[in-house]
Amino acid sequence: MKLFLNKLGRIIVSDDIFDNKVYLRRLYKYFLSGLLVRLVFLPFFFQRDLLSTYQRAAETISTGNIGLDNLQFLTNMIHTSYLLVTKFIFPAVNDIFPVLLEKDTWISWLTFNNSYNVFTMLALFKALYLIFDIACVFLILRLAFDNEPENKLRVFKLWIFNPVLIYVVYIFARHDIIGVFITMVALLLAKKDRKYWSILVLAFAIALRFFPIMILPLFVFYLARTKKDYIIFSSMGVSAVLSVEFLSYFGFGKSVIIPLLNTQHFNYILSSNLELIIHDRIFIFVAVYVIIILSYFHVRKAGFEVLLNYSAIVYLAYVSLCYFHPQYFLWAIPFLVIIFARNRLIMYYHWIQFAMFLVILIYWGDLVTKFVLAPIDHKYFVYITGIIPLIERFYDSAKFVNIFRSIFTGVSLWMIYLIYKDSKNLMGD
């Protein structure tokens, strides 16, 4: 048993940390402290989307209709499977099931917050995300700084205490951490030059959540060695979307791609634009994204760290130039924490980002501000005056938020420039 645990520890942690008692002790300290922070937030806060996610899972179990949420088929299947398992293990889930099946969203939300076991249910619901988060924190040890245990520990600490991650996963309570984990597995496989497996896993991540498609061209350029590779890898990546479309259309009689292209979420990519004349306009993010991809194409052989840097640039460009929801910010974090370990100055700008991010949350009103606290005392937080009416007493709330949004964009664009410079340093230019 001791030998088995020893081998398991080396697999999870890496030899250079596991063999050094000082480093291992520090890792335990960071992990346990970070776990404590997560457990503090786990049972008390959530945004309405968490309940909607599990309501779709509950309806899938109740009706047996696995095509209920065809736009997020794999995500729904993961939550449905998890809810089904917890339903058999924890009686509290059976008690709350009628609430999950309630069609009226306002009634279900109020009833859920008023339930005697609301804290237990929130802890159970978010425990799924905790599992993937913990998997990510140990996976990220393998992504960078080989034979540099000090920097590895720094990355570990930066992940475990990252404020954006803690907010999105444990307060806002969104499931994007699942897709982030799958994407990190694809990154690790790319680092080990497992080319086909890397693209295949990234394709699965794309099928799970659309955001990894933004870094698919970077993966293709990094892994491809021949013209044939470019064709195969691109086809494998796109096949994820086509497979979901095929399954949904022929299995459930509903398309995925057409509704997805017409959702407001896709329009966020096009939200920032420059009008020219008549109907002519330039979509700013699309133009910037093309520049980023072409820039990486010319340095694609520069190494794995440069791939990570450009991935961070892609996601920072998205949140800088497009309308975004809080959970979208999470996709930049795996890449940023590795960069922070190498360049502390960029980390300080990230804290400014997060401060601006908290103000930007006012955009979405009560749903992401006072209602997040509703499990603690739903009557109080439903009727208390919201942040927007308070601001309106003194200043236009939209202008107020947009000032901070502009600062957020400016800081993010500056971070992109610094990351680009860091990439040049990595390449020895």
N, C-alpha and C positions, 0 to 999 in steps of 0.2 A: 504493500500500500504506500509506503514511504517513497519507494522508487517511482511508482505511478504518479504520485502527487508532484514529485520532483520534475518528472518529464512534462507533466501538464503545466506546471509553473513556467518552465522554459518556453513552452509553446505559446502561452498567453502573454508573457512579459518580455521575453527575449533574453538571451544568455548574458549580455553585457550588464543588464540591470539585476537579473536574478542572482548572479554570482557575487555581487557586491552588496554587502549588508547595509551599508550607508544609503546607497541608491534605493535598495528595496524598501528600507524603512521610510524613506521619503515618499516613495510611490504609495505605500500603504496609507501614509498620512494624507496625501492628496486625495486618494480614492475615497477613504472613509469620510473625510471632510466634505467632499463633493457629493457623496451619497447622502450625507446628513442634510445638506441643502436641498437635494431633490426630494427627500422624504418629508421635509417641512412643507414644501409646496404641493406635494402629490395629492392630498385629500381635500384641498380647500378652494381651488380656483379652476375655472374653466370658461371657455367661450362657447357659445351656442352650437358651433359646428361639431364639437365633440359629441354632443347628444344626438345630432342629426346623423353622424356617422354610425353610431350604435343603433339608432332607430332603423336605419336601412338594413343593418345586420340582423336585427331582431325580426324585421318583416321578411327577410330572406329565409330565416329559420322557420317562421310561422307559415309562410306560403309555399316554401320550397322552390320559389322562383329565383334561381341564381343569376338571371339576367336583369334583375330589378334595377341595378345601377350599372348600366353597360359602359358609361363614360369612365367609371373607376372600377372596372370589373375585378381586377386582381386585388386592389386595396379592399374592396368590399368582401372578397373571399377570405382575406386574412383576418379581418375583423369578425366576420361571421364564424369562422373556425374558432377563433379565440373566445368569442361570446358563448359558443356552443360548449366548449370545454369548461369555462367558468360556471356556466349554468348548472352543470352536473356536480361541480365541486363546492360551490358557495351558494347556500340557500338565499342569500340576499339578492342574487341576480334574479331568481324566480319571483321574488317579491316585487321587484321593480319592472318586471317584464311588461305588465299591462300599461305602464307609463311609456315604455319604449314603443308600444304599438299604438299609442294615441296619435291620431292624425292631426289634430289642432296643435300647431307648433308652440303657440303661446301657453296653452293649457298644459301641454307636456312639460314645457320648461319650468313653469311655476310649480307643478306637482312634483317634478324631480327635485327642485331646490327645497321643497317643503317636506320631502321624505325623511323619515327618521334615520335612514341609513345612507343619506346622500354622500357623507364623507367616505364611507366604506366603498360605495359604488365608484366614486371618483378615483379612489386609490386603485381599485381593480381595473377600471377602464384605462387609466394612464400607466399601469404597471407594464402593459404591452410595450409602450414607448420607452419605458425605463430599461427594459431588456435590450432593445435595439440600441439605445444610447450607450449602455455599458459595453455592448459588443463593439460599438464605434470607437470608444475611448481606448480599448486595447488594440483594435485594428490599426488605429492611427500611429501607434508606436512602430509599426512595421513599414509605414509609408515613407519615412524620411530619416535622415541622420544615422545611417548605418555606422556602427562602431563609434557613435558619439552619444553615450548614455546621458550626459548632462543635458544636451539639447533635446533628447527624447523625453526626458522628464519634464523639461520646459514645455514641450508640446502637450504632454499629458496634462499638466497643470492648466495650461491655457484652454484646453478643451473642457476639462472638468468644471472650471469656474467661468466659462464664457457666458456673459449676461444675455446675449441674444439667444443662445441655445436654451438656457434655463427658462427664459421668458416664453419662447415659442413652444417648447415641449411641455413645460410643467405649469405654466400659468395660462397661456393662450390655448394650450392642449391640442396641438395639431399633429397629424400623423406623418408629416414629411420626413421625420427621422428614419422611417422605414426605407423610403426611397434613397435617402442619403447613405444609409448603411450598404445597400446593394451597390450603389455607385462607388463607394469606397472599396468594396470587394473587387469591382472591375478595375479600379486604380491599382490595387495591389497586384492583380494578375498582369496588368500592363507593365508594372515595374519589373516583374519577374519574366517578362517577355513571353508570357503565355497568351499569344496574340489572339487566337480564335476564341479561347475561353473568355478573355477580357471583353471582346466585342459582344460575345453572346450574353454575358452577364450585364453589360451596359444596355443591351437591347431589352433585357428583362426589366431593368430599372426604368427604361423609357416606357415600356408597356404598363408599368406600375404607376409612374408619375411622369408627366411629359417633360419636365425640366432637364433631365440628363441629355436630351437631344441637342441642347445648346452646346455641349462639349463633345458631341459625337465627331464633328470634323477634326477636332484636336486629337482625339484618340486615333482616328484613321491616319492622319498625317504622322503621328508619333510611331505607330506600329507598322505601317506599310513599308515594304522594302522594294516592291516591284509594282508595275502598273496593274498586274493581276490582283495584288493585295488591295489596291485602292478600290477596285471594282467589288471584290468579295466583301471587304469590311464595310463599305458603304451599303451594300445590299443587305448584309446581316443586320446592320443598325436600323435601316428603314423597315426591314421585315418585321420588327417588333410591332410597329404601328399597323402594318398591313395584316399581321396575324390577328391582332385584336379586332380590327375591322372585319376580317373574314369570319372570325368566331361570332362576333356580335350580329353581323348581318344574316349569316346562314343559321346561326343557332337561336337567335332571339328576334330576328326580323327587324333589327334596328341598326342604323349606321352609327359609327363612332366619329369618324373623321369630319363629316359634314356638320353635325351639331357642334363639334369641338371648334371648328373654324368660325362658327357663328356665335360662340359664347362670348360674354364680356371679357373673360379671362384671356382669350386670344387677342382681343382688341387692345388689351393693356400693352402688348408689344408695339402696337401702332399708335399708342396714345400720344406720344411725343412726335410732332411732325412740323415740317416747315412748308407753309403754303407758298406756292410760286404764283401761278396765274391760271385762271379758269379752274380746271379740275386737276391741275398739276401740283403735286406735293411730294416732299421727301420725308419718308419715315426715318427719323433720326437714329433710333436704336438699330434698325436694319442696316443703315449705312455704316454706323460705327462697328457693328458686329462683323460686317464684311471686312472692314479694315483690320480688326483684331485677328480674324481667321487668316487673312492673307499675310499679315505680319508673322504669325506663327509658322505659316508654311515655309517661310524663308529661314527659320531657325529650328525646324522640326527635329534636327539631329542633335540639338544642343544638350539633351539630357532630360531625365524624368522631372527634376526640380523645375525646369522651365515649363514643362507641361502643367505642373501644379500652379505655377504663377499665372500662366495664361488662362487657366480655368477660373482662377480667382478674378482675373480681369473681366472675363465674360460675365460672371454673375454680378460683380460690382457695377459694370456698365448697365446691366438690366435694372438694378434697383436705383441707379443714378438717374436714368433717363426715362423710365417707364413708371406708370402707375403700378403699385404693387401692394400685395397683402403682407402682413407681418411674417407669415411662414415662408415667403419666398426668399427672405433675407438669410434664412438658415442654410440655403444651398451654397453660400459663399464660405461658411464657417470652416469646413474641413480644410480648405486650401489656405484660408487666412491664418489659422492658428500655427500652421507650419511656417508660414512667412514671418509671423510675429516672433517666433523663436530665433529666427535669423536676423531680424531687423526690428528692434524694439520701438523705434520711432513710429513705424506704421501702426503698431499696437496702440500707442497713445491716441492716434487719430481715430482708431476704432472705438475708443471710449467716447470720443466726441460724437461719432456716428450714433452710438447707442443712446446718448443723451438726446440727440435730435430725433431719433427713432421713437422715443417715448412720447415726444410731443406730437409727432406725426400720427400717432395712434388716435388722436382726437378726431382725425378724418372720419373714422367709422362710428363715432358717437358712443351711445350708451353700451352698445353690444360689446365693445372691447375696452371699456373703461369701468364704469361702476357695476355693470351686470356681471363682470368677471368675478366680482366679490360676493355675488348673490348667495352662494351656498352658506356663507357665514351667517347672514341675516337677510333673507330675500325681501322681506317687507321694508326694511330700512333702505336697502340699496336700490329697490325699485322706485321708491318715492323721493329719495334724496335728489336735490337739484344736480343735474349733470354738469359736466365741465363746459360744454359749449354754451349753455345759457349764462354761466358765470362769466365767461370771456366776453360774451355779447354785451354785457352791462358796461364794458369799458372800451371794447374795440371789436371790429369785424372779425369773427372767429376764423373765416376762410383765409383772410389776409394774414392773420396771426400764425396759423398753421403753415401757410405757404412760405412765410419767411424762414421758418425752421426747416421746411422741406428744401428750400433753396440752399441753406447752409449744409444740410445733409448731402445734397448733390455735389456741392463744391468740394466738401471734404472727401467724398467718395471718388470724385474725379482726380483729386490730388493724390489719393492713395493709389489709384490706377497708375499714375505717372511714376510714383515711387516704386511700385511693384515692377513696372517696365524697366526702370533703372536697375533694380535688383536683378532682373533677368539678364541684363547686359553684363552686370558684374559676374554672374554665374557663368556666362559664356566667355569671360575674360576680355570683353571689349572695353 
